[in-house]
Amino acid sequence: MTERASNIHYAKVCIAQSRHFTRRQRGFSFTLLRWAGNARRRAMAEAVAPVQRDLFGGAA
């Protein structure tokens, strides 16, 4: 698993877990959502190499 895929998976897990907290534990739910946002930003910061570039005209 790449670093980008790992960050996206971590964000999805944090979001899913934040939905399971009751009203008493709602503060930690927001912490999980903040962690998910940070993981998504880390994932988007990673450069994604173009795949199969030669199919669209060859030279670039």
N, C-alpha and C positions, 0 to 999 in steps of 0.2 A: 504494500500500500504506500503510495506516495505521500509526501508531507501535506500536499494540498488536499488529497482525498481524506487523509487522517483528520485534518482540521474541519472539513465539512462534516464528517461523521461525528466528531466530538460536538459540533454545534447542534446537530440534529438530536443527539442524546441529551444534551442540556435542555433543549426546548421541550422534549418529551417528558423529562423528569420534572421540569418546572410546572407542568400541567397537573401533576399528581399531588401537589402540596395543598393542605387544607388552609382554612383562613388563619389559623393560629401560626402557621409556618410560612405565611405569605411573603415575609421579608426575604427569606432565602430564595424564594421563587424568582424574585427580581434579580438577585445575585446570579442565579443560573442563567437568566436571560442576558445579563451583561456579559457573562463568560461566553455565551453562544455568539453574541455580537463580535466580541474580540476574536474568536476563532474564525468567524466568517471573514472578518477583515484581514486576518493573517492568510487565509486561503486565497482571497482575491489579490493580495499583494504579490503572490508568487506568479512568475511569468509562465504563461501557458504557450508551449511551442506549437506552431501551426502543424496540423496533421495532413498529410497527403497534399502538400502544396503543389506538386507537379501536375495534378489533375486540372488546375485552373490556369493553364497557359505556360507552364514551365518556368521561365525566368522571373525572378522577383528580387 
